[in-house]
Amino acid sequence: MTQVLERKYGKVKIKAYGGVDEVGGNCIVIEDEDRKIVFDNGIRFSVLRRFYGGRIEPLGLLELRAVGAIPPSEALKEASALYISHLHLDHTGLLSSTPPEVSIKVPSTRTLEKTLASWYGKSVSWLAYIPPDYAAKVDEVELNKEDENKVTAIPVSHSCFPAYSFLYTGSEATIFYSGDLRLEPLTTLSPRLDEALSDLGVDRVDVALLEGTNFNAEYTPITAPMFRDYLSLLLRQYDLVSISIDPLDLEALITLLDLSLLMGRNLVMGSDRLLWAIEEIERVRPEARNNLYVAEELETPTPLPHISLLQEVFKNPENYLLAIEPTGLLHIFRKLKIWGATPTLTGSVVVLLDPEPRESTKEVEEGALKTWLKSFAMQTLRVRLSGHYLPYQFNNLIEMLKPKDIIPLHTEETELMIKLFRKGFSK
């Protein structure tokens, strides 16, 4: 049974149906007089892990609700709108479960269609419930502008593009919902939160619902400048450098493109799930088109020129940087084995960025992936580049928002965040 956290600020009531004392599964309901809105509708992967695995799969929406893996129907009942902060599954959830009368506000309808709807729409498992129903009302959020529900979408940096925080101007309280965010963007593609708030004239809020993913994280993430420096070092020292990224992380992909140009290499997109970003790249980096290729082995028509990994990239590895995601990488290597082509890639490296959300479904077992990489004599490195702010930046976030109260979300360190807030607030 889902435990609901409730807070009341005058006439404004906040209910959290997910994301409390856990990473992911965010679902925040705000009720204010005759208005009801919902921020995010996430899957609780911590619950999925406990009830399912291997051949044991969910039977459908009713069972997923019964075990608490997705929000209960009451969360969305009679809501005017569901606002999705970004398209990671621990925030987006199963959109087809949304009642038809509820308007779904997404960061980008085009990105939704080209990514989640395309990837999972024809699934034979419970993942088929991710795309919205054909009868659903789906609109894009209004950027930096208060809408009919008194909600303002604020663009932020995250390992998923586009991503938003939300500001709700209530009858007796102003609510800031962070979603997931970096305070230090990887590129200029996304603004800094402090600059976005300043542009909106927001200098304080009453309540801040703040994510705290990285508090007491198992691994310390590297910062954006550290990631760029480390990658530059690898490009100097290794032949072919392949980097496995979240397919929704456009900021990381743009960073790879910028560094490949700086280091005199061409960027090759080696996974189908990355191809949605071609249009975005051509919009923000049109000058890089001549240095951007798609792997011929994908056998996918694209507006970009194709290049053969086997006949060109693997024979001249020092000229290329390969952007991949684990499923696509494994698919390519398996094809090469079938074709009897096993090039030796000694002196090349694959960088595996930790997936986000880390609790997400594993479509490729890491052990199997490393076995395949080893068979091609490729070195494997793991890097934790987070899409979330780092703990030492928490005070900066509090200074930006100056909230009277906070509700920690997307974290297992709720009490620690509250204590840190009170310590800073008492100064």
C-alpha positions as CSV (number, residue, x, y, z in Angstrom):
1,M,0.0,0.0,0.0
2,T,1.4,3.4,-1.0
3,Q,2.1,5.7,2.0
4,V,0.9,9.2,1.3
5,L,2.8,12.2,2.7
6,E,0.5,15.2,3.3
7,R,1.2,18.9,4.0
8,K,-1.1,21.9,4.2
9,Y,-0.2,25.5,3.7
10,G,-3.4,27.6,4.2
11,K,-5.8,26.5,1.5
12,V,-3.0,24.7,-0.5
13,K,-2.7,21.0,0.2
14,I,0.2,18.9,-1.1
15,K,0.1,15.1,-1.3
16,A,3.1,13.0,-2.3
17,Y,2.1,9.5,-3.6
18,G,5.7,8.6,-4.6
19,G,9.3,9.8,-4.3
20,V,9.3,10.1,-0.5
21,D,12.2,8.3,1.2
22,E,13.1,6.7,-2.1
23,V,14.8,7.6,-5.4
24,G,12.2,7.8,-8.2
25,G,8.5,7.2,-8.5
26,N,7.6,10.9,-8.1
27,C,3.9,11.8,-8.0
28,I,2.9,15.0,-6.4
29,V,-0.7,16.2,-6.1
30,I,-1.6,19.8,-5.3
31,E,-5.1,20.7,-4.3
32,D,-6.0,24.4,-4.0
33,E,-9.7,25.3,-3.5
34,D,-11.4,23.9,-6.6
35,R,-8.2,23.1,-8.5
36,K,-6.2,19.9,-8.6
37,I,-3.0,19.4,-10.5
38,V,-0.4,16.6,-10.5
39,F,3.4,16.8,-11.0
40,D,4.8,13.6,-12.5
41,N,3.4,10.1,-12.5
42,G,6.5,7.9,-12.0
43,I,7.1,4.2,-11.8
44,R,8.6,3.1,-8.5
45,F,11.4,0.8,-9.6
46,S,12.2,-0.1,-6.0
47,V,8.8,-1.7,-5.8
48,L,9.2,-3.4,-9.2
49,R,12.4,-5.0,-8.1
50,R,10.7,-6.5,-5.0
51,F,7.8,-8.1,-6.8
52,Y,9.1,-8.9,-10.3
53,G,12.1,-10.3,-12.1
54,G,13.1,-12.9,-14.6
55,R,9.9,-14.6,-15.9
56,I,7.7,-12.9,-13.3
57,E,6.2,-9.9,-15.0
58,P,3.3,-7.6,-14.1
59,L,-0.1,-8.7,-15.3
60,G,-1.2,-5.2,-16.1
61,L,-2.2,-1.8,-14.7
62,L,-4.4,-3.2,-11.9
63,E,-1.7,-5.3,-10.5
64,L,0.9,-2.6,-10.8
65,R,-1.4,-0.3,-8.8
66,A,-2.2,-3.0,-6.3
67,V,1.5,-3.5,-5.4
68,G,2.2,0.2,-5.4
69,A,4.5,0.3,-8.4
70,I,2.5,3.1,-9.9
71,P,0.4,5.8,-8.3
72,P,-3.1,4.9,-7.2
73,S,-6.0,6.0,-9.4
74,E,-7.1,8.5,-6.7
75,A,-4.0,10.6,-7.4
76,L,-5.2,11.5,-10.9
77,K,-9.0,11.4,-10.2
78,E,-10.6,14.8,-11.1
79,A,-7.3,16.4,-11.8
80,S,-7.3,19.1,-14.5
81,A,-3.7,18.4,-15.7
82,L,-0.8,16.0,-15.2
83,Y,2.6,17.8,-15.7
84,I,5.6,15.7,-16.7
85,S,8.9,17.2,-15.7
86,H,11.0,15.0,-18.1
87,L,10.7,11.7,-19.9
88,H,12.6,9.4,-17.6
89,L,10.3,6.5,-16.6
90,D,10.6,7.2,-12.8
91,H,8.8,10.5,-13.5
92,T,6.8,9.9,-16.7
93,G,5.4,6.5,-15.7
94,L,2.6,4.8,-17.6
95,L,0.8,7.6,-19.4
96,S,-1.9,5.3,-20.8
97,S,-3.2,4.9,-17.2
98,T,-4.1,8.6,-17.2
99,P,-7.9,9.2,-17.1
100,P,-9.0,10.7,-20.5
101,E,-10.4,13.8,-18.9
102,V,-6.9,14.7,-17.5
103,S,-4.8,16.8,-19.8
104,I,-1.2,15.5,-20.1
105,K,1.4,18.3,-20.3
106,V,4.8,16.9,-21.5
107,P,8.1,18.7,-22.1
108,S,8.0,18.0,-25.9
109,T,5.3,16.1,-27.9
110,R,7.8,15.5,-30.7
111,T,10.4,14.0,-28.3
112,L,7.8,11.8,-26.6
113,E,6.7,10.4,-30.0
114,K,10.2,9.8,-31.2
115,T,11.5,8.3,-28.0
116,L,9.2,6.6,-25.4
117,A,6.2,6.1,-27.7
118,S,8.5,4.7,-30.5
119,W,10.5,2.5,-28.2
120,Y,7.7,1.0,-26.1
121,G,4.5,1.4,-28.1
122,K,4.7,-2.1,-29.6
123,S,6.0,-3.8,-26.5
124,V,4.4,-7.1,-25.6
125,S,5.0,-6.5,-21.9
126,W,3.8,-3.9,-19.3
127,L,6.1,-1.3,-21.0
128,A,3.4,-1.0,-23.7
129,Y,1.4,1.1,-21.2
130,I,4.1,3.9,-21.3
131,P,2.8,5.9,-24.3
132,P,-0.4,7.8,-23.8
133,D,-3.7,6.4,-25.0
134,Y,-4.8,7.4,-28.5
135,A,-7.7,9.4,-26.9
136,A,-5.5,11.3,-24.4
137,K,-5.2,15.0,-24.5
138,V,-1.4,15.6,-24.8
139,D,0.0,19.2,-24.9
140,E,3.4,20.7,-24.4
141,V,4.1,22.8,-21.3
142,E,4.2,26.5,-21.7
143,L,7.8,27.6,-21.3
144,N,8.5,30.5,-18.8
145,K,4.8,31.5,-18.8
146,E,2.1,31.0,-16.3
147,D,-0.7,28.8,-17.8
148,E,-4.4,28.4,-17.0
149,N,-3.6,26.3,-13.9
150,K,-1.2,28.9,-12.4
151,V,1.8,26.7,-13.4
152,T,5.0,28.0,-14.9
153,A,7.4,25.6,-16.5
154,I,11.1,26.5,-15.9
155,P,13.7,24.8,-18.1
156,V,16.5,23.1,-16.3
157,S,19.5,21.0,-17.0
158,H,19.2,17.2,-16.6
159,S,20.4,13.9,-18.2
160,C,17.1,14.0,-20.2
161,F,16.2,16.8,-22.6
162,P,14.1,18.8,-22.3
163,A,13.5,18.9,-18.6
164,Y,11.6,21.3,-16.4
165,S,11.0,22.4,-12.8
166,F,7.5,23.8,-12.1
167,L,6.3,26.8,-10.1
168,Y,2.7,26.8,-8.9
169,T,1.3,30.2,-7.7
170,G,-1.4,29.1,-5.3
171,S,-4.1,31.0,-3.4
172,E,-2.1,31.1,-0.2
173,A,1.3,29.5,-1.1
174,T,3.8,29.5,-3.9
175,I,5.1,26.0,-4.6
176,F,8.4,25.1,-6.4
177,Y,8.8,21.5,-7.6
178,S,12.3,20.8,-8.8
179,G,11.8,17.6,-10.8
180,D,15.4,16.4,-11.4
181,L,18.0,18.9,-12.2
182,R,21.7,19.8,-12.5
183,L,22.8,23.2,-11.2
184,E,25.8,23.1,-13.6
185,P,24.7,22.4,-17.2
186,L,27.0,20.4,-19.4
187,T,26.3,22.8,-22.3
188,T,24.5,26.1,-23.1
189,L,21.6,24.0,-24.4
190,S,19.9,24.4,-21.0
191,P,19.9,27.5,-18.8
192,R,21.2,27.7,-15.2
193,L,18.4,27.6,-12.7
194,D,19.5,30.8,-11.0
195,E,19.4,32.6,-14.3
196,A,16.0,31.2,-15.2
197,L,14.5,32.2,-11.8
198,S,16.0,35.7,-12.2
199,D,14.4,36.1,-15.6
200,L,11.1,35.2,-14.1
201,G,11.5,37.6,-11.2
202,V,11.3,34.8,-8.7
203,D,13.4,35.4,-5.6
204,R,11.6,33.3,-3.0
205,V,8.9,30.7,-2.6
206,D,6.8,29.4,0.3
207,V,7.5,25.7,-0.2
208,A,10.2,23.9,-2.2
209,L,9.8,20.2,-3.1
210,L,13.4,19.3,-3.8
211,E,15.1,16.2,-5.2
212,G,18.1,14.9,-3.3
213,T,19.3,12.0,-5.4
214,N,23.0,12.4,-4.7
215,F,22.9,12.7,-0.9
216,N,25.0,9.8,0.5
217,A,25.3,8.3,-3.0
218,E,27.3,5.1,-3.3
219,Y,29.6,6.7,-5.9
220,T,30.7,10.4,-6.0
221,P,29.6,11.8,-9.4
222,I,32.0,13.9,-11.4
223,T,31.1,17.5,-12.3
224,A,30.5,18.8,-15.8
225,P,34.1,20.4,-16.1
226,M,35.6,17.1,-14.7
227,F,33.7,15.1,-17.3
228,R,34.9,17.3,-20.2
229,D,38.5,17.1,-18.9
230,Y,38.4,13.4,-18.4
231,L,37.0,12.7,-21.8
232,S,39.6,15.0,-23.5
233,L,42.3,12.9,-21.8
234,L,40.8,9.7,-23.1
235,L,40.6,11.1,-26.6
236,R,44.3,11.9,-26.4
237,Q,45.4,8.5,-25.0
238,Y,43.1,5.9,-26.8
239,D,42.3,5.0,-30.3
240,L,38.6,4.5,-30.7
241,V,36.7,6.0,-27.7
242,S,33.1,4.8,-27.4
243,I,30.8,6.3,-24.8
244,S,27.5,4.7,-23.6
245,I,25.1,7.5,-22.7
246,D,21.4,7.7,-21.7
247,P,19.7,8.0,-25.1
248,L,17.7,11.0,-23.8
249,D,20.7,12.9,-22.6
250,L,21.0,15.5,-25.4
251,E,23.4,17.6,-23.3
252,A,25.9,14.7,-23.1
253,L,25.6,14.0,-26.8
254,I,26.2,17.7,-27.6
255,T,29.3,17.6,-25.3
256,L,30.6,14.5,-27.1
257,L,30.1,16.3,-30.4
258,D,31.9,19.5,-29.2
259,L,34.8,17.5,-27.9
260,S,35.1,15.4,-31.0
261,L,35.4,18.5,-33.1
262,L,37.9,20.1,-30.7
263,M,40.1,16.9,-30.8
264,G,39.9,16.5,-34.6
265,R,37.6,13.5,-34.6
266,N,34.3,12.6,-36.2
267,L,31.3,11.6,-34.0
268,V,29.5,8.4,-35.0
269,M,26.0,7.7,-33.7
270,G,25.9,3.9,-33.1
271,S,22.5,3.3,-31.6
272,D,19.0,3.6,-33.0
273,R,17.7,5.2,-29.8
274,L,20.1,8.2,-30.3
275,L,18.8,9.1,-33.7
276,W,15.8,11.1,-32.4
277,A,18.4,13.8,-31.5
278,I,19.6,14.4,-35.1
279,E,17.0,17.2,-35.6
280,E,18.0,18.8,-32.3
281,I,21.7,18.6,-33.1
282,E,21.2,20.2,-36.5
283,R,19.3,23.0,-34.8
284,V,21.9,23.9,-32.2
285,R,25.1,22.7,-34.0
286,P,24.5,23.1,-37.8
287,E,28.2,23.7,-38.4
288,A,29.0,20.2,-37.2
289,R,27.0,18.4,-39.8
290,N,30.1,17.4,-41.8
291,N,31.6,15.7,-38.8
292,L,28.6,13.7,-37.8
293,Y,27.8,10.2,-39.1
294,V,25.4,7.3,-38.4
295,A,26.7,3.7,-38.2
296,E,25.9,1.9,-41.4
297,E,25.3,-1.3,-39.4
298,L,22.2,0.1,-37.9
299,E,20.5,-0.2,-41.3
300,T,18.3,2.9,-40.5
301,P,17.6,5.6,-43.0
302,T,18.7,9.0,-41.7
303,P,19.4,12.5,-43.2
304,L,23.0,12.1,-42.0
305,P,25.7,10.2,-44.0
306,H,26.3,6.6,-43.0
307,I,29.7,5.1,-42.2
308,S,30.7,1.5,-41.8
309,L,32.0,0.6,-38.4
310,L,33.7,-2.5,-39.7
311,Q,35.2,-1.1,-42.9
312,E,36.1,2.4,-41.8
313,V,35.7,3.2,-38.0
314,F,37.4,0.0,-36.7
315,K,40.2,0.3,-39.3
316,N,40.9,4.0,-38.5
317,P,39.8,4.2,-34.8
318,E,41.8,7.2,-33.9
319,N,39.7,9.4,-36.2
320,Y,36.4,8.7,-34.4
321,L,34.3,9.0,-31.2
322,L,31.4,6.5,-31.1
323,A,28.3,7.5,-29.2
324,I,26.2,4.5,-28.2
325,E,23.8,3.2,-25.6
326,P,24.2,-0.4,-24.1
327,T,21.4,-2.1,-26.1
328,G,22.7,-0.6,-29.4
329,L,26.3,-1.5,-28.7
330,L,25.5,-5.1,-27.9
331,H,23.3,-5.3,-31.0
332,I,26.2,-4.2,-33.2
333,F,28.8,-6.6,-31.7
334,R,26.4,-9.5,-32.0
335,K,25.9,-8.7,-35.7
336,L,29.7,-8.7,-36.2
337,K,30.0,-12.1,-34.6
338,I,27.3,-13.5,-36.9
339,W,29.1,-12.0,-39.9
340,G,32.4,-13.6,-38.7
341,A,34.0,-10.2,-38.3
342,T,35.9,-9.9,-35.0
343,P,38.3,-6.9,-35.4
344,T,40.8,-6.5,-32.7
345,L,40.3,-3.2,-30.9
346,T,43.2,-3.3,-28.6
347,G,44.0,0.3,-27.5
348,S,40.3,1.3,-27.6
349,V,38.0,2.0,-24.7
350,V,34.3,2.0,-23.9
351,V,33.1,4.4,-21.2
352,L,30.0,3.3,-19.5
353,L,28.1,6.2,-17.9
354,D,25.9,5.1,-15.1
355,P,22.3,4.9,-16.3
356,E,19.6,7.3,-15.0
357,P,17.4,6.6,-13.4
358,R,19.8,4.1,-11.8
359,E,16.7,2.0,-10.7
360,S,15.4,1.7,-14.2
361,T,14.7,-1.5,-16.0
362,K,17.9,-3.3,-17.2
363,E,17.5,-4.1,-20.8
364,V,21.2,-5.3,-21.0
365,E,22.9,-7.1,-18.2
366,E,26.2,-5.4,-17.6
367,G,28.1,-8.7,-17.1
368,A,27.0,-9.9,-20.6
369,L,28.0,-6.5,-22.1
370,K,31.4,-6.7,-20.6
371,T,31.9,-10.2,-21.9
372,W,31.2,-9.0,-25.4
373,L,33.5,-6.0,-25.1
374,K,36.3,-8.3,-23.8
375,S,35.9,-10.5,-26.8
376,F,36.8,-7.5,-29.0
377,A,39.8,-6.6,-26.7
378,M,38.2,-3.3,-25.6
379,Q,38.9,-1.8,-22.2
380,T,35.9,-0.8,-20.1
381,L,35.7,2.2,-17.8
382,R,32.8,3.3,-15.6
383,V,32.0,6.9,-15.0
384,R,29.3,8.4,-12.8
385,L,28.1,11.6,-14.5
386,S,25.0,12.6,-12.7
387,G,22.0,14.5,-14.0
388,H,21.4,15.8,-10.5
389,Y,22.9,18.5,-8.4
390,L,25.7,17.5,-6.0
391,P,25.2,17.7,-2.2
392,Y,27.6,20.6,-1.7
393,Q,25.3,22.7,-4.0
394,F,22.3,22.2,-1.8
395,N,22.9,25.5,0.0
396,N,23.1,27.3,-3.4
397,L,19.7,25.8,-4.2
398,I,18.2,27.0,-0.9
399,E,19.7,30.5,-1.5
400,M,18.1,30.7,-4.9
401,L,14.6,29.8,-3.6
402,K,14.7,31.0,0.0
403,P,11.8,28.7,0.9
404,K,10.0,28.8,4.2
405,D,9.7,25.0,4.2
406,I,11.0,22.1,2.1
407,I,9.8,18.7,1.3
408,P,12.6,16.4,0.2
409,L,11.9,14.0,-2.7
410,H,13.7,11.5,-4.8
411,T,16.1,10.7,-2.0
412,E,16.7,8.2,0.8
413,E,18.1,11.0,3.0
414,T,15.0,12.9,3.9
415,E,16.0,13.7,7.5
416,L,19.5,14.8,6.5
417,M,18.1,17.3,3.9
418,I,15.7,18.7,6.5
419,K,18.4,19.1,9.1
420,L,20.7,20.9,6.5
421,F,17.9,23.2,5.6
422,R,17.1,24.1,9.2
423,K,20.8,24.6,9.9
424,G,21.1,27.1,7.0
425,F,17.7,28.7,7.8
426,S,18.7,29.4,11.4
427,K,21.8,31.5,10.4
